[in-house]
Amino acid sequence: MKILLVHCHYRMPGGEDAVFAAERALLERRGHQVIVYERSNEEAAHGLPKALLPLHAVWNHAAARDIKHIIKTQNIDAVHIHNTLLLLSPAVVRAAKSTGVPVVQTLHNFRLFCPNGILLRDGRVCEDCPRHGLSCAIRHRCYRGSLAQTLVVAAAYGLHRRLGTWRGVTMVALTEFDRQKLLEFNRQYPMFDADRLVVKPNPVCVPSGPVNPWGDRKNQMLFAGRLEELKGLRTVLEAWRLLGDAAPALLVECCFVDSAADAQRFDADKMAAAIVRGITGQTAAQTGAAPAQQAGYHVRITASVLNVRRDHSASSAVATQVRKGEVYTIVDEYNNG
C-alpha cells in the first residue's frame, strides 16, 4: 500500500513524535510505501507566521490543499493522521476525507474533548470540558495558562465538532481505558462515530539481543520522562516510598538531550535536587563536602564514555576513560561545589 502519514511536531520533541517515527519505520519494514507530510510548530515561532497561527490552528487552508494534492498526485491508498495542533489544524482531516480514501487518526490524548489534552487541572483529575463544554477550559485558561491560546484551541475543536470533521474517520485509542473514556465523552458531545473507535497500542522496538531472565535482573526501578505532574512521577515516588526498606533502587532518567541548544535548558544539579526533594521531602546541600557514604560501594557506568580527569577541575587533563557497562568500586568522594 501507499500510505500518507501526517503529523505536526510540537516545539519540544515528545512521545507523539517518537510514535510517528516508529510507525513509519514499522510500515516501511513491512513493505509499504510511506509518504510523509510533516510540519512543526517551530515554523510559527516568530514574525508573521506566529501572528497567523491562531487562524491556522482553526483552519489551515494551505495545509489542507497540500494534503489533497499529495493524495491525488501520489495515488495514496490510505491516510494516517497523528497530531494536527497547532499548525496543521483539523482541516487536514476534512481534506483527506474529501478525496474518498480511508482516513485514520490516532488520538494521542483527550484533546478532542479537553483543550489541554490530559484531563488534569491543578494536580487533580478534571472532566469539566467533556461533561459541561469547552467554555470550562476558557474560564480556567487550561491551555498553557493562557486565555488567548485556550480560546484558539477551544475554537478549533468547537468548530470542527459542529462540522462533523471526524465523522467517517477511523479513530485510534491507545488503550482500552482511553477508548472507554472517549466513548463516554462522545455520548455527551458527539465528535466521531462510536463504532469506528478502535484500540491500537503504540509500537515498541523489541531488543535484538537476548533478554535477561527475570532472576538475573537487578533490583531496580526506572522512571524515564520529563519531571512534571502529568508524566506520573509523583505516583511512582509515592508507590516507591510505600515499599519502605524493601524498595528497589529507583533510577530517574529525567531528560533526553539531543542538541547543544537542548543541553543549555537543563541544569543537572537542580534536577538532582528536585529528585531528592520529591523522594525525601528534604533539600539537598548544593555546596560543601559530600555526605559520607559507606566505603566500597559500586557504580556501573551508563554513559557511552566518561572522562576521568587528573584533578577536581573540569578543565584538567584527561587521565583515562571508562566506558559503558564497566563497574567500579568507589572508595572516596569529594564535592568541589
C-alpha positions as CSV (number, residue, x, y, z in Angstrom):
1,M,0.0,0.0,0.0
2,K,1.0,3.6,-0.4
3,I,0.2,5.4,2.9
4,L,0.4,9.1,3.7
5,L,1.4,9.8,7.3
6,V,0.5,13.3,8.5
7,H,2.0,14.9,11.7
8,C,2.7,18.3,13.3
9,H,5.6,18.3,15.6
10,Y,5.5,20.3,18.9
11,R,8.3,22.7,19.5
12,M,9.7,20.4,22.1
13,P,10.1,16.8,20.9
14,G,7.9,14.3,22.7
15,G,6.3,10.9,22.7
16,E,4.0,11.6,19.8
17,D,7.0,12.3,17.6
18,A,8.6,9.1,18.7
19,V,5.4,7.1,17.9
20,F,5.1,8.8,14.5
21,A,8.7,7.8,13.6
22,A,8.3,4.2,15.0
23,E,5.1,3.6,13.0
24,R,6.7,4.9,9.8
25,A,9.6,2.6,10.3
26,L,7.3,-0.3,11.0
27,L,5.2,0.3,7.9
28,E,8.3,0.5,5.7
29,R,9.8,-2.7,7.1
30,R,6.5,-4.4,6.2
31,G,7.0,-3.3,2.6
32,H,4.6,-0.4,2.4
33,Q,5.5,2.8,0.6
34,V,5.2,5.7,3.1
35,I,4.8,9.3,2.0
36,V,5.2,11.8,4.8
37,Y,3.7,15.2,5.3
38,E,5.0,16.8,8.5
39,R,5.2,20.3,9.8
40,S,6.5,21.8,13.1
41,N,5.0,24.4,15.3
42,E,8.6,25.8,15.4
43,E,7.8,27.3,12.0
44,A,5.4,29.7,13.6
45,A,7.6,30.8,16.5
46,H,8.3,34.3,15.2
47,G,7.1,37.1,13.0
48,L,4.2,36.8,10.6
49,P,3.7,33.0,10.9
50,K,3.3,33.5,14.7
51,A,0.7,36.2,14.1
52,L,-1.2,34.0,11.7
53,L,-1.0,30.9,13.9
54,P,-4.4,31.5,15.7
55,L,-6.1,31.4,12.2
56,H,-4.1,28.4,11.0
57,A,-4.8,26.5,14.2
58,V,-8.5,26.7,13.4
59,W,-8.3,26.2,9.6
60,N,-5.1,25.9,7.7
61,H,-6.2,26.2,4.1
62,A,-2.7,25.8,2.7
63,A,-2.1,22.5,4.6
64,A,-5.5,21.2,3.5
65,R,-4.6,21.9,-0.1
66,D,-1.3,20.2,0.3
67,I,-3.0,17.1,1.6
68,K,-5.4,16.9,-1.2
69,H,-2.7,17.4,-3.8
70,I,-0.5,14.7,-2.3
71,I,-3.3,12.2,-2.2
72,K,-4.4,12.8,-5.8
73,T,-0.9,13.1,-7.4
74,Q,0.7,10.3,-5.4
75,N,-2.3,7.9,-5.7
76,I,-2.4,7.4,-1.9
77,D,-4.3,4.3,-0.7
78,A,-4.8,5.4,2.9
79,V,-4.0,8.3,5.2
80,H,-2.9,8.1,8.9
81,I,-3.0,11.3,10.8
82,H,-1.3,11.9,14.1
83,N,-1.1,15.4,15.7
84,T,-2.7,18.4,14.0
85,L,-2.2,21.0,16.8
86,L,-1.4,23.8,16.2
87,L,-0.1,24.5,12.7
88,L,-2.0,21.9,10.6
89,S,-5.5,22.2,12.1
90,P,-8.3,19.6,11.8
91,A,-8.9,21.0,8.3
92,V,-6.4,18.4,7.1
93,V,-8.7,15.7,8.3
94,R,-11.6,17.1,6.2
95,A,-9.3,17.5,3.2
96,A,-8.2,13.8,3.4
97,K,-11.8,12.7,3.8
98,S,-12.9,14.7,0.8
99,T,-10.7,12.6,-1.5
100,G,-12.5,9.4,-0.7
101,V,-9.5,7.4,0.6
102,P,-9.7,5.7,4.1
103,V,-8.6,8.0,6.8
104,V,-7.3,7.0,10.3
105,Q,-6.4,9.3,13.1
106,T,-4.5,8.3,16.3
107,L,-5.7,10.1,19.4
108,H,-2.6,10.5,21.5
109,N,-4.5,12.4,24.2
110,F,-8.0,13.6,25.1
111,R,-7.8,16.9,23.2
112,L,-11.0,16.3,21.2
113,F,-12.8,17.0,24.4
114,C,-10.2,18.7,26.7
115,P,-8.1,21.6,25.3
116,N,-5.1,20.8,27.5
117,G,-5.4,17.1,26.4
118,I,-4.7,15.5,29.7
119,L,-7.8,15.7,31.9
120,L,-5.7,17.3,34.6
121,R,-6.0,20.7,36.3
122,D,-4.3,21.9,39.5
123,G,-2.9,18.5,40.2
124,R,-6.4,16.8,40.1
125,V,-8.3,14.9,37.5
126,C,-10.7,17.3,35.7
127,E,-13.5,16.2,33.3
128,D,-15.3,19.6,33.2
129,C,-15.0,20.2,29.5
130,P,-16.1,16.7,28.4
131,R,-19.2,17.0,30.6
132,H,-20.0,20.7,30.5
133,G,-18.4,22.1,27.4
134,L,-15.2,23.8,26.2
135,S,-16.1,27.1,28.0
136,C,-14.8,25.5,31.2
137,A,-11.3,25.4,29.7
138,I,-11.6,29.1,28.7
139,R,-12.7,30.0,32.2
140,H,-9.7,28.2,33.7
141,R,-7.2,29.1,31.0
142,C,-6.3,25.4,30.7
143,Y,-4.1,25.6,27.6
144,R,-0.6,26.7,28.8
145,G,-2.3,29.0,31.3
146,S,-3.2,31.5,28.6
147,L,-6.7,32.8,27.9
148,A,-5.8,33.7,24.3
149,Q,-4.3,30.3,23.5
150,T,-7.1,28.4,25.2
151,L,-9.6,30.4,23.1
152,V,-7.8,29.3,19.9
153,V,-7.8,25.7,20.8
154,A,-11.4,25.7,22.0
155,A,-12.5,27.5,18.9
156,A,-10.7,24.9,16.6
157,Y,-12.3,21.9,18.3
158,G,-15.6,23.5,18.8
159,L,-15.9,24.5,15.2
160,H,-14.9,21.1,13.8
161,R,-17.1,19.3,16.3
162,R,-20.1,21.2,14.7
163,L,-18.8,20.5,11.2
164,G,-18.6,16.7,11.9
165,T,-14.9,16.7,10.8
166,W,-14.2,13.4,12.4
167,R,-17.3,11.6,11.2
168,G,-16.3,8.7,8.9
169,V,-12.8,8.6,10.2
170,T,-11.4,5.6,11.9
171,M,-10.2,6.8,15.3
172,V,-7.4,5.0,17.2
173,A,-7.2,5.0,21.1
174,L,-4.0,3.8,22.7
175,T,-5.6,1.7,25.5
176,E,-8.9,0.2,26.4
177,F,-9.2,2.8,29.2
178,D,-8.8,5.6,26.7
179,R,-11.4,4.0,24.5
180,Q,-13.9,3.8,27.2
181,K,-13.3,7.4,28.3
182,L,-13.6,8.7,24.8
183,L,-16.8,6.8,24.2
184,E,-18.2,8.2,27.5
185,F,-17.4,11.7,26.4
186,N,-18.6,11.2,22.9
187,R,-22.1,10.4,24.2
188,Q,-22.2,13.8,25.8
189,Y,-20.7,15.7,22.9
190,P,-20.6,13.6,19.7
191,M,-17.4,14.0,17.8
192,F,-16.8,10.7,15.9
193,D,-18.6,7.5,15.0
194,A,-18.5,5.3,18.1
195,D,-18.3,2.1,16.0
196,R,-15.2,3.4,14.3
197,L,-13.1,3.8,17.5
198,V,-10.5,1.0,17.9
199,V,-7.6,0.3,20.2
200,K,-4.1,0.0,18.9
201,P,-1.2,0.4,21.4
202,N,1.9,2.3,20.4
203,P,4.6,0.2,18.8
204,V,7.8,-0.6,20.7
205,C,11.2,-1.7,19.5
206,V,11.9,-5.2,20.6
207,P,15.6,-5.7,21.6
208,S,17.5,-7.6,19.0
209,G,19.7,-9.4,21.6
210,P,18.7,-11.8,24.3
211,V,16.5,-10.6,27.2
212,N,17.9,-11.0,30.7
213,P,16.0,-13.7,32.6
214,W,13.9,-12.2,35.5
215,G,16.1,-13.8,38.1
216,D,19.3,-12.2,36.7
217,R,18.0,-8.7,36.7
218,K,19.0,-6.1,39.3
219,N,16.5,-5.0,41.9
220,Q,15.9,-1.6,40.3
221,M,13.0,0.6,39.1
222,L,13.4,3.1,36.2
223,F,11.4,6.2,35.5
224,A,12.2,7.8,32.1
225,G,10.4,11.1,31.3
226,R,10.0,14.7,31.9
227,L,9.8,15.9,35.6
228,E,6.2,17.0,35.6
229,E,3.0,16.0,37.1
230,L,1.3,14.5,34.1
231,K,4.1,12.0,33.5
232,G,3.2,10.2,36.7
233,L,6.5,10.8,38.6
234,R,4.6,11.6,41.8
235,T,2.7,8.3,41.6
236,V,6.0,6.5,41.1
237,L,7.6,8.1,44.1
238,E,4.5,7.5,46.4
239,A,4.5,3.8,45.4
240,W,8.2,3.5,45.9
241,R,8.1,5.1,49.4
242,L,5.3,2.7,50.4
243,L,7.8,-0.2,49.9
244,G,10.0,1.2,52.7
245,D,13.3,-0.7,53.3
246,A,12.2,-3.4,50.8
247,A,12.1,-0.8,48.0
248,P,14.3,-1.4,45.0
249,A,16.8,1.2,43.8
250,L,15.0,4.0,41.9
251,L,16.6,5.3,38.8
252,V,15.2,8.6,37.4
253,E,16.1,9.4,33.8
254,C,14.9,13.0,33.6
255,C,16.0,14.4,30.3
256,F,16.8,13.5,26.8
257,V,19.3,15.9,25.2
258,D,19.8,15.7,21.5
259,S,21.5,19.1,20.8
260,A,23.6,21.8,22.4
261,A,20.6,24.1,22.5
262,D,18.6,21.5,24.5
263,A,21.6,21.0,26.8
264,Q,21.5,24.6,27.8
265,R,17.9,24.2,29.1
266,F,18.9,21.7,31.7
267,D,20.8,22.1,35.0
268,A,21.8,18.7,36.3
269,D,22.3,20.0,39.9
270,K,18.9,21.5,40.1
271,M,17.3,18.4,38.6
272,A,19.1,16.2,41.2
273,A,17.9,18.5,44.0
274,A,14.4,18.3,42.7
275,I,14.5,14.5,42.7
276,V,15.8,14.5,46.3
277,R,13.1,16.8,47.4
278,G,10.5,14.6,45.7
279,I,11.7,11.4,47.4
280,T,12.7,12.6,50.8
281,G,11.0,15.9,51.3
282,Q,14.3,17.5,52.2
283,T,16.7,19.8,50.4
284,A,20.0,18.5,49.2
285,A,23.1,20.5,50.0
286,Q,24.4,22.3,47.0
287,T,27.9,23.0,48.2
288,G,30.5,21.7,50.7
289,A,31.7,18.2,51.3
290,A,29.6,15.4,50.1
291,P,27.7,13.3,52.7
292,A,29.7,10.3,53.9
293,Q,28.8,7.1,52.3
294,Q,29.7,3.5,53.1
295,A,33.1,2.8,51.6
296,G,33.4,0.3,48.8
297,Y,30.0,0.7,47.1
298,H,29.8,0.0,43.4
299,V,28.8,2.1,40.4
300,R,28.1,0.9,36.8
301,I,28.9,3.3,34.0
302,T,25.9,4.2,31.9
303,A,27.4,6.9,29.7
304,S,29.0,5.8,26.5
305,V,32.3,7.3,27.5
306,L,33.2,9.0,30.8
307,N,36.4,11.0,31.2
308,V,38.5,10.7,34.3
309,R,40.5,13.8,35.0
310,R,43.7,14.3,36.9
311,D,42.2,16.6,39.5
312,H,38.9,18.1,40.5
313,S,38.8,20.8,37.8
314,A,36.7,20.2,34.8
315,S,39.4,21.8,32.6
316,S,42.2,19.5,33.8
317,A,43.8,16.9,31.6
318,V,42.0,13.6,31.0
319,A,43.9,10.8,32.7
320,T,41.8,7.9,31.3
321,Q,38.4,7.0,30.1
322,V,35.8,4.5,31.4
323,R,33.1,3.0,29.2
324,K,29.5,2.0,29.4
325,G,28.9,-1.2,31.3
326,E,32.1,-1.2,33.3
327,V,31.8,-1.5,37.1
328,Y,34.0,0.4,39.6
329,T,34.3,0.5,43.4
330,I,34.0,4.0,45.0
331,V,36.5,4.3,47.9
332,D,36.3,8.0,48.4
333,E,34.3,11.1,47.4
334,Y,34.8,14.8,47.0
335,N,32.4,17.5,46.2
336,N,34.1,20.7,44.9
337,G,30.8,22.7,44.8
